[in-house]
Amino acid sequence: MRNSQRNGHKSESERRMDRFERAFELSARRMEQAERRMDRLERVVAQNNRLVSGLAVAGRRLRSDVRRHEKWLEEHKRIMVESDARMTRLELTVAEIGDKLNGLIGYVDGLPRPD
């Protein structure tokens, strides 16, 4: 054994080696932490990918529903326009019938009544 070791003192190279070992241990702990963080990050990214995929599927379904609803609205508007046109013709017909009926009532009112 060396004198420095017997006295409890370490040589400069031993102290340097101790510092390197501590630095290496610290580096190893940091590497483990980084690996755990990377694992968590990979799990989060995978979960986000699943969520995004689910949202994309839901978005496609929703867009399909919106298109179907838009077609239904267009058909409904067309039917309403046709109904309005029919209602207008019906109102004219009822008005003509009313005029004719009033004319007929007026004619009958003008006839002499048998007593």
C-alpha positions in Angstrom: 0.0 0.0 0.0 1.1 3.5 -0.7 1.7 6.0 2.0 -1.2 8.1 0.9 -3.6 5.2 1.2 -2.2 4.2 4.6 -2.8 7.7 5.9 -6.3 7.8 4.6 -5.4 10.3 1.9 -6.1 9.7 -1.7 -3.8 10.6 -4.5 -4.8 13.2 -7.1 -5.5 10.4 -9.7 -7.7 8.5 -7.2 -9.6 11.7 -6.4 -10.0 12.3 -10.1 -11.1 8.7 -10.6 -13.7 9.1 -7.8 -15.1 12.3 -9.5 -15.3 10.4 -12.8 -17.2 7.6 -11.1 -19.6 10.0 -9.4 -20.1 11.8 -12.7 -20.7 8.5 -14.4 -23.2 7.4 -11.8 -25.0 10.7 -12.1 -25.0 10.4 -15.9 -26.4 6.8 -15.6 -29.2 8.0 -13.3 -30.0 10.8 -15.7 -30.0 8.4 -18.6 -32.5 6.1 -16.7 -34.7 9.2 -16.0 -34.5 10.1 -19.7 -35.5 6.6 -20.7 -38.5 6.6 -18.4 -39.5 10.0 -19.8 -39.1 8.7 -23.3 -41.3 5.7 -22.5 -44.0 7.9 -21.0 -43.7 10.2 -24.1 -44.1 7.2 -26.4 -47.2 6.1 -24.5 -48.7 9.6 -24.7 -47.9 9.8 -28.4 -49.5 6.4 -29.0 -52.6 7.5 -27.1 -52.7 10.8 -29.0 -52.5 8.9 -32.3 -55.4 6.6 -31.2 -57.4 9.7 -30.3 -56.7 11.5 -33.5 -57.6 8.3 -35.5 -60.9 8.1 -33.6 -61.6 11.8 -34.2 -60.9 11.3 -37.9 -63.4 8.5 -38.0 -66.0 10.5 -36.1 -65.4 13.5 -38.4 -66.0 11.4 -41.5 -69.2 10.0 -40.0 -70.3 13.5 -39.0 -69.6 14.9 -42.4 -71.6 12.0 -44.0 -74.5 12.9 -41.6 -74.3 16.6 -42.5 -74.4 15.7 -46.2 -77.4 13.5 -45.7 -79.1 16.3 -43.6 -78.3 18.9 -46.3 -79.9 16.6 -49.0 -83.0 16.2 -46.7 -83.2 20.0 -46.3 -83.0 20.6 -50.1 -85.7 18.0 -50.7 -87.8 19.6 -47.9 -87.4 23.0 -49.5 -88.4 21.7 -52.9 -91.5 20.1 -51.4 -92.3 23.3 -49.6 -92.0 25.3 -52.8 -94.3 22.8 -54.5 -96.8 23.0 -51.6 -96.8 26.8 -51.7 -97.5 26.7 -55.5 -100.3 24.2 -54.9 -101.7 26.3 -52.0 -101.7 29.4 -54.2 -103.6 27.5 -57.0 -106.0 26.1 -54.4 -106.6 29.6 -52.9 -107.4 30.9 -56.4 -109.8 28.0 -57.1 -111.5 28.6 -53.8 -111.8 32.3 -54.6 -113.3 31.5 -58.0 -115.7 29.0 -56.5 -116.7 31.7 -53.9 -117.3 34.3 -56.6 -119.4 31.8 -58.6 -121.3 30.8 -55.5 -121.9 34.4 -54.6 -123.1 35.1 -58.1 -125.4 32.1 -58.0 -126.8 33.2 -54.6 -127.4 36.7 -56.0 -129.2 35.2 -59.0 -131.3 33.0 -56.8 -132.1 35.9 -54.5 -133.3 37.9 -57.5 -135.8 35.2 -58.6 -139.4 35.6 -57.6 -140.4 33.4 -54.8 -143.4 31.3 -54.9 -145.9 32.1 -52.1 
